[in-house]
Amino acid sequence: MDQEHIAGPAGDGEGAGRRRFLAIATGAATAAGLGAVAGCAGGDGGADGQGGERAGDPAAPGGKPSAAGAHGFDVKAENAKQGHADWPVTKAGPARAIEGFADKVSVLPGESFGLHVSTTAPRFTVSAYRMGWYGGARARLVWRSEALPGVRQPEHTVDPGTRMVRTRWARTTTVETKDWPEGCYLLRLDAQGGEGQRFVPVTVRSAATAGRTVVVNAVATWQAYNRWGGYGSYDGPTGGYASRSLSVTFDRPYEYDEGAGLFLVYEAPLIALAERLGIPLAYATTTDVAREKRLLEGAAAVLSLGHDEYWSPEQRAHFTAARDAGTNIAVLGANCCFRRIRLEASELGPDRTLVCYKSSYEQDPGFKRGHPATVDFRSAPGAEPESSLLGVIYDGYPVDAPYVVTNPGHWLFEGTGVRSGDRFEHLVGVEYDKVNTGFPTPRPIEILAHSPVVCEGRPSHQDTAYYTVASGAGVFATGTMRWVEALDATGDGRSGGNHGLDARSGALTTRVTENLLRVFAAGPAGRSHPAQDNVESVYGGS
């Protein structure tokens, strides 16, 4: 495959198309009508001293806090507690009725963070929902504030050099996380009188991950696609690539999914499944992994979820070191580890500015000071194609194609009943990866599914693949962005929800993911399930 051609789908001239991509990928109403696709060339501790209340019983049996201790977080005990199905935003209200952001992407259990909220209502409340399984309720209300005074914060500004949106909002309140268990949270802001609701995501991260499967929230990618204030990493108000932000900041609300970013489509279904299985889990964000060199030490497995495109060199180095020490890696999406970024401080703290100049990297002051170019990992200078870590490499978008099983006897398909040639409609999309030995590819590598696609007239294939390395680690990549979304697919697909994915796709992805998580949680998968290379039989002569 021609390298420049394959790099094209996410290259220059992509602005409006990439925005349209998000609408196609998530079905988000807020992203509708965004232009044509540019496609496939290649009881105590309230808020700010206000009091507040803990909901349910945040303590483990015996009355001791359920935060991680020497033996790790007990996900089974947590999910045995009563869930609260009323967590979704049901009354979003006008665009600026209420919105906000946290001044820390993640905190350790017991740490505090600030909320910066703007609202037209005189008062509002904050409800902290821990997202998980909870018998299918998907969330538990852990804490709710008393009514807090609302204020309309100043209008944002745009940096003339980088086109980065800045808010400079005052801190509205301080949230204490005493007795909050580790996990992924959505804080729901409720304006008084039902005037509006919005989410603010935050992760209560794990201090250590040894022996556990690490769920990594792809917050850098959420922020790159965030166009709150009119600008994101793909375009600005004109819809053109040249008007994109060269840096974006976490110091602003998320535009998509009522403030939840990309969490609900690409991550929440997988978290619910992993917690239902009861395997030992730990929680982190991409910025945590980048910052803390030893965070993944001893982890059984680490999970990259549905859309995890923007990585710093530090994050990639720490994933690679974990693999080489025996930690399994699962990439449950596509277009992973594609953009090289740099994390810098904002006015509110470290690692809150995401720098990605892309094709304009020579203008980047950081590059001029000797930092790596913030271009695609596969591109010069310093080309390092993502396939050396993932096994697969990004091949393009947009596609909507059947997923075709080609290796039904593989252990990951155990219990699915699939046969060679079985097809699962719409499961390949909207972006896809493949095994391409023209790029660095770890061997042995097994291809489980080899699905024909046609991407803007160019025939190709999507691959699901699994490889193993000398440390014993196994690395699995789905090769499609719709994998996590498919976990929630039900019915016959005719409703149009979940991109037409049906119950067959839901059952397949659920069982394969269960097989994967159980084996990966048990230790280096390559020792019990070494990969059997089949690239030549699938592609011929490779």
C-alpha positions in Angstrom: 0.0 0.0 0.0 1.3 3.4 -0.9 2.2 5.1 2.4 1.1 8.6 1.4 -2.1 7.2 -0.1 -2.9 5.4 3.1 -2.2 8.4 5.2 -4.7 10.4 3.2 -8.0 9.7 5.1 -6.9 11.8 8.1 -4.6 14.2 6.3 -4.8 17.8 5.1 -8.0 19.1 3.7 -10.0 17.0 6.1 -11.7 19.6 8.3 -15.4 19.5 7.4 -15.1 15.9 6.4 -13.7 14.9 9.8 -16.5 16.8 11.5 -18.9 14.9 9.3 -17.0 11.7 10.2 -18.0 12.3 13.8 -21.6 12.6 13.0 -21.5 9.4 11.0 -19.6 7.6 13.7 -21.6 8.6 16.7 -25.0 9.7 15.3 -24.7 12.7 17.5 -27.5 15.2 16.8 -25.1 18.0 17.7 -22.8 17.0 14.8 -25.5 16.8 12.1 -25.2 18.6 8.8 -21.5 19.3 9.0 -20.5 19.1 5.4 -19.4 16.5 3.0 -17.1 13.6 3.9 -13.5 14.1 2.8 -12.7 10.5 2.7 -10.8 7.5 1.9 -7.6 8.2 0.1 -5.8 5.8 1.9 -23.3 12.6 54.3 -20.3 15.0 54.7 -17.9 16.7 52.4 -20.2 18.7 50.1 -19.4 21.0 47.3 -17.4 24.1 48.3 -18.6 23.7 51.9 -22.2 23.6 50.9 -22.8 20.2 52.4 -24.4 17.7 50.0 -25.2 14.1 50.4 -23.8 10.7 49.5 -26.3 8.5 47.6 -26.6 4.8 48.4 -23.9 3.2 50.4 -20.4 4.2 49.2 -18.7 2.0 51.7 -17.6 -1.6 51.3 -18.8 -4.4 53.6 -17.7 -3.6 57.2 -18.1 0.1 56.7 -14.6 0.6 55.3 -14.2 2.9 52.2 -14.3 1.1 48.9 -11.4 3.0 47.4 -8.4 1.0 46.2 -6.3 -0.6 48.9 -3.5 -3.1 49.0 -5.7 -5.7 47.2 -7.2 -3.4 44.7 -10.8 -2.2 44.0 -13.6 -4.8 44.5 -15.7 -4.3 41.3 -18.0 -7.1 42.3 -18.9 -5.4 45.6 -19.4 -2.1 43.8 -21.7 -3.5 41.2 -23.8 -5.3 43.8 -25.0 -2.0 45.0 -28.2 -0.5 43.7 -27.9 1.3 40.5 -29.8 4.4 39.4 -31.3 4.3 35.9 -32.2 8.0 35.9 -28.7 9.2 35.1 -29.2 10.3 31.4 -29.7 13.9 30.3 -33.4 14.0 29.4 -33.9 17.8 29.4 -30.9 19.4 27.7 -32.6 22.7 27.3 -31.1 25.6 25.2 -27.5 25.5 24.0 -26.1 27.6 26.9 -28.6 26.9 29.6 -26.0 25.1 31.7 -22.6 23.7 30.9 -19.3 23.2 32.6 -15.9 21.4 33.0 -13.7 20.0 35.7 -10.3 21.5 36.3 -8.8 18.0 36.6 -9.3 15.2 34.1 -8.8 12.7 36.8 -8.3 12.5 40.6 -7.3 9.8 43.1 -10.0 8.7 45.5 -10.4 11.4 48.1 -8.9 14.2 46.1 -10.9 17.3 45.2 -11.4 19.1 41.9 -13.0 22.3 40.8 -16.1 22.7 38.7 -16.4 25.7 36.4 -20.0 26.1 35.5 -21.9 28.7 33.4 -25.7 28.8 33.6 -28.6 31.1 32.9 -30.4 29.6 35.9 -30.2 31.1 39.4 -29.3 27.8 41.0 -28.2 24.3 40.0 -27.2 21.0 41.5 -24.5 18.5 40.7 -25.1 14.7 40.7 -22.1 12.4 40.5 -22.9 9.1 38.7 -20.3 6.3 38.6 -20.7 4.5 35.3 -20.6 0.7 35.3 -23.0 -2.3 35.3 -25.3 -2.2 38.3 -27.6 -4.9 37.1 -28.1 -3.1 33.8 -28.8 0.3 35.3 -25.4 1.5 34.0 -24.8 4.0 36.8 -24.9 4.6 40.5 -25.6 8.0 42.1 -22.6 8.4 44.5 -23.1 12.0 45.5 -25.4 15.0 45.0 -24.7 18.6 45.9 -27.1 21.0 47.6 -28.4 23.8 45.4 -25.6 26.0 44.3 -25.8 29.6 43.0 -25.6 29.9 39.3 -23.8 32.5 37.2 -23.3 33.2 33.5 -19.6 33.1 32.9 -17.8 35.4 30.4 -17.7 34.6 26.7 -14.8 32.6 25.5 -11.9 34.0 23.5 -9.8 32.6 20.7 -6.0 32.7 20.7 -5.0 34.5 17.5 -1.9 32.3 16.9 -3.2 28.8 17.6 -6.9 29.4 17.4 -7.3 27.7 20.8 -10.6 28.4 22.5 -10.1 29.8 26.0 -12.8 30.2 28.7 -11.0 31.7 31.8 -14.1 30.8 33.8 -14.0 31.3 37.6 -14.2 28.1 39.7 -17.9 27.7 40.7 -17.5 25.1 43.4 -15.1 22.5 44.8 -16.1 18.8 44.8 -14.6 16.5 47.3 -14.4 12.8 46.4 -14.3 11.3 49.8 -15.8 7.7 49.6 -16.0 7.9 45.8 -14.9 4.5 44.4 -12.5 4.3 41.5 -14.2 4.5 38.1 -15.5 6.6 35.3 -17.9 9.3 36.3 -20.4 11.6 34.6 -21.4 14.6 36.7 -24.8 15.8 35.7 -25.5 19.5 36.1 -29.2 20.2 36.6 -30.3 23.8 36.2 -33.1 25.0 38.6 -36.6 24.7 37.1 -35.7 22.1 34.5 -34.0 24.8 32.3 -31.3 22.5 31.2 -28.9 19.5 32.0 -25.4 18.7 30.9 -22.7 16.2 31.7 -19.1 16.8 32.9 -16.9 13.7 32.8 -14.2 12.9 35.3 -12.2 9.8 36.2 -11.4 8.7 39.7 -8.2 6.9 38.8 -6.4 4.0 40.3 -3.1 4.6 42.1 -1.8 1.2 41.1 -2.8 -1.3 38.4 -0.8 -4.5 39.3 -2.8 -7.6 38.6 -5.7 -5.7 37.1 -7.2 -4.9 33.7 -6.8 -1.1 33.1 -9.6 0.8 31.4 -8.1 3.9 29.8 -10.4 6.8 28.9 -9.3 8.3 25.6 -9.7 11.9 26.8 -7.1 13.3 24.4 -9.2 12.1 21.5 -12.4 13.4 23.1 -10.8 16.9 23.3 -9.4 16.9 19.8 -12.9 16.3 18.4 -14.4 18.8 20.7 -15.6 21.9 18.9 -17.0 23.8 21.8 -16.5 27.5 21.0 -16.5 26.8 17.3 -13.0 25.4 17.0 -11.4 21.9 17.2 -8.4 20.0 15.9 -10.1 19.6 12.5 -11.7 22.9 11.6 -13.0 26.2 12.7 -16.2 28.2 12.0 -15.5 28.2 8.2 -15.4 24.4 8.1 -11.9 24.4 6.5 -8.8 22.6 7.6 -6.8 25.8 7.6 -9.0 27.3 10.3 -8.4 24.4 12.8 -7.0 24.8 16.2 -3.3 24.0 16.5 -3.8 23.5 20.3 -7.0 22.7 22.2 -7.6 22.8 25.9 -9.5 20.8 28.5 -10.5 24.2 30.1 -13.9 24.2 28.3 -17.0 22.0 28.2 -17.4 19.1 25.7 -19.8 19.8 22.9 -20.9 16.3 22.0 -23.5 14.0 23.7 -24.7 16.8 26.1 -21.2 17.3 27.5 -20.1 13.6 27.8 -17.6 13.9 24.9 -17.1 10.6 23.1 -17.5 8.5 26.3 -21.1 7.2 25.9 -20.7 5.7 22.3 -17.1 4.5 22.5 -16.5 3.6 26.1 -19.5 3.1 28.3 -20.7 -0.2 26.8 -17.3 -1.8 27.3 -17.0 -0.6 30.9 -20.5 -2.0 31.6 -19.4 -5.4 30.2 -16.1 -5.5 32.0 -17.7 -4.7 35.3 -20.4 -7.3 34.8 -17.7 -9.9 34.4 -16.3 -9.0 37.8 -12.7 -9.1 36.7 -10.3 -7.0 38.7 -10.3 -3.5 37.1 -8.3 -0.3 37.3 -9.1 3.1 35.8 -7.0 5.8 34.2 -7.0 8.3 31.3 -4.6 8.7 28.5 -3.0 11.7 30.2 -2.4 9.6 33.4 -0.7 6.9 31.3 1.5 9.5 29.6 2.4 11.3 32.9 3.1 8.3 35.1 5.9 6.1 33.8 5.2 3.2 36.2 1.4 3.3 36.2 1.0 0.2 34.0 3.7 -1.8 35.9 2.4 -5.3 36.7 -1.0 -4.7 35.0 -2.6 -7.9 33.6 -4.0 -6.0 30.6 -4.6 -2.5 29.4 -7.7 -1.6 27.2 -7.7 1.1 24.5 -11.4 1.7 23.8 -13.5 2.6 20.7 -11.7 5.7 19.4 -8.3 6.4 20.8 -6.6 8.3 18.1 -4.4 11.0 19.8 -1.4 9.7 21.7 1.6 11.4 23.2 5.1 9.7 22.7 5.1 9.1 26.4 1.8 7.2 26.3 3.0 5.1 23.5 6.3 4.4 25.2 4.5 3.3 28.4 2.1 1.0 26.5 5.0 -0.5 24.6 7.0 -1.1 27.8 4.0 -2.7 29.4 3.6 -5.1 26.5 7.3 -6.0 26.6 7.0 -6.7 30.3 4.0 -9.1 29.8 1.0 -6.9 30.0 -1.7 -7.8 27.4 -3.1 -5.0 25.2 -6.6 -4.8 23.7 -7.4 -2.2 21.1 -11.2 -2.3 20.9 -11.6 0.2 18.1 -9.8 1.5 15.0 -7.6 4.5 14.0 -5.7 4.0 17.3 -2.4 5.7 18.1 -2.5 7.7 14.9 -1.8 11.3 15.9 1.3 12.3 17.8 0.5 15.0 20.3 2.3 17.0 23.0 0.7 17.8 26.4 1.3 21.1 27.9 0.0 23.0 30.9 -2.9 25.4 30.8 -3.7 28.2 33.3 -5.5 25.6 35.4 -2.9 22.9 35.6 -0.5 20.5 33.9 -1.4 18.4 30.9 -4.5 20.4 30.0 -3.4 21.7 26.6 -3.2 19.3 23.7 -0.8 20.4 20.9 -1.2 18.9 17.4 0.0 21.0 14.5 -0.2 18.1 12.0 1.1 19.3 8.6 2.0 22.7 10.0 4.5 21.1 12.5 7.4 23.3 11.4 5.5 26.4 12.8 5.2 24.7 16.2 7.4 26.5 18.8 7.8 23.2 20.7 9.1 21.5 17.6 11.6 24.4 17.1 12.7 23.8 20.7 13.4 20.1 19.9 10.2 18.3 20.8 8.9 15.6 18.4 6.8 16.8 15.5 3.1 16.7 16.3 2.3 14.9 13.0 0.8 11.4 12.3 3.0 8.7 13.9 3.6 7.2 10.5 4.8 10.5 8.9 8.2 12.1 8.8 10.0 13.5 10.7 10.5 10.6 13.1 8.1 8.2 11.4 7.0 5.4 13.7 3.9 3.7 12.2 1.4 2.6 14.8 1.4 -1.0 13.5 4.6 -1.8 15.4 2.5 -1.6 18.5 -1.0 -2.5 17.4 -0.3 -5.2 14.7 -2.8 -3.5 12.4 -2.6 -0.1 10.7 -5.3 2.5 9.9 -6.5 2.2 6.3 -9.3 4.7 5.9 -12.8 6.0 6.2 -15.7 6.1 5.6 -16.9 2.5 5.2 -20.0 0.6 6.2 -19.4 -3.1 5.4 -20.1 -6.6 6.7 -17.7 -8.1 9.2 -16.5 -11.5 7.7 -15.2 -14.3 9.9 -12.2 -16.1 8.4 -10.7 -18.0 11.3 -13.7 -19.4 13.2 -11.7 -22.0 15.2 -9.7 -19.2 17.0 -10.1 -19.3 20.8 -11.6 -15.8 20.7 -14.6 -17.1 18.8 -15.2 -19.9 21.3 -18.9 -20.1 22.1 -20.0 -17.9 19.2 -21.0 -20.7 16.9 -19.5 -18.8 13.9 -18.4 -20.5 10.7 -16.0 -19.3 8.0 -17.6 -16.7 5.8 -20.2 -15.7 8.3 -21.2 -12.0 7.8 -22.3 -9.4 10.3 -23.8 -6.4 8.6 -22.5 -2.9 9.3 -20.0 -4.1 11.9 -17.1 -2.7 9.9 -17.2 1.1 10.0 -16.8 4.0 10.0 -13.0 3.7 10.2 -11.1 0.5 9.8 -7.6 -1.0 10.2 -5.8 -3.9 8.5 -2.7 -6.0 8.6 -0.3 -4.5 6.1 3.2 -6.0 6.2 4.5 -3.0 4.1 4.6 -1.4 7.5 6.4 -2.7 10.6 4.3 -5.7 11.7 5.0 -7.9 14.8 5.0 -11.6 14.0 3.5 -14.1 14.6 0.2 -12.5 14.0 -3.2 -14.2 13.4 -6.0 -12.7 11.3 -9.4 -13.6 12.7 -11.7 -11.7 10.3 -10.8 -10.4 6.8 -13.6 -8.3 5.6 -13.7 -6.8 2.0 -14.4 -3.1 1.9 -14.6 -0.4 -0.8 -13.6 3.0 0.5 -14.4 5.7 -2.0 -13.8 3.4 -4.9 -10.7 1.8 -3.5 -11.0 -1.9 -2.7 -9.3 -3.1 0.5 -9.9 -5.2 3.6 -10.5 -4.8 7.3 -8.7 -7.2 9.6 -9.2 -8.3 13.2 -5.9 -9.5 14.5 -4.0 -11.0 17.4 -0.3 -11.3 18.0 2.0 -12.4 20.8 5.5 -11.4 21.8 8.4 -12.9 23.7 7.3 -11.5 27.1 4.1 -13.6 26.7 1.9 -10.6 26.2 -1.0 -10.9 23.7 -2.2 -7.9 21.6 -5.6 -7.9 20.1 -7.1 -5.3 17.7 -10.7 -5.3 16.4 -9.9 -3.3 13.3 -13.3 -1.5 13.4 -14.5 1.5 15.3 -18.0 0.0 15.8 -16.9 -2.8 18.1 -17.8 -1.2 21.4 -20.9 0.4 20.0 -22.0 -3.1 18.8 -22.0 -4.4 22.4 -25.3 -2.7 22.9 -26.9 -3.7 19.6 -30.3 -5.4 19.9 -33.2 -6.2 17.6 -33.0 -6.6 13.8 -31.2 -3.4 13.1 -34.1 -1.9 11.1 -34.7 0.9 13.5 -31.5 2.6 12.3 -30.0 2.8 15.8 -26.4 1.8 16.3 -25.8 2.2 12.6 -28.1 -0.7 11.8 -26.2 -3.2 13.9 -28.4 -6.0 15.0 -28.6 -8.6 17.9 -26.3 -11.0 16.0 -23.5 -8.4 16.0 -24.3 -7.6 19.6 -24.0 -11.3 20.6 -20.8 -11.8 18.6 -18.9 -8.8 19.9 -20.1 -9.5 23.5 -18.9 -13.1 23.5 -15.6 -12.4 21.8 -15.0 -9.5 24.3 -15.9 -11.7 27.2 -13.4 -14.4 26.0 -10.8 -11.7 25.5 -11.2 -10.1 28.9 -11.2 -13.3 30.9 -8.0 -14.6 29.2 -6.2 -11.3 29.3 -7.1 -10.9 33.0 -5.4 -14.2 33.8 -1.9 -13.0 32.8 0.3 -13.0 29.7 -2.1 -14.5 27.0 0.7 -15.6 24.7 1.8 -18.3 27.2 -1.5 -20.1 27.0 -2.7 -18.9 23.6 0.4 -18.2 21.4 -0.5 -16.7 18.0 -0.3 -18.9 14.9 0.8 -16.7 12.0 -1.6 -16.9 9.1 -0.8 -13.8 7.1 0.4 -15.7 4.1 -2.7 -17.9 3.9 -4.9 -14.9 4.1 -3.1 -12.4 1.9 -0.7 -14.7 0.0 3.0 -14.3 -0.2 3.4 -11.8 2.7 
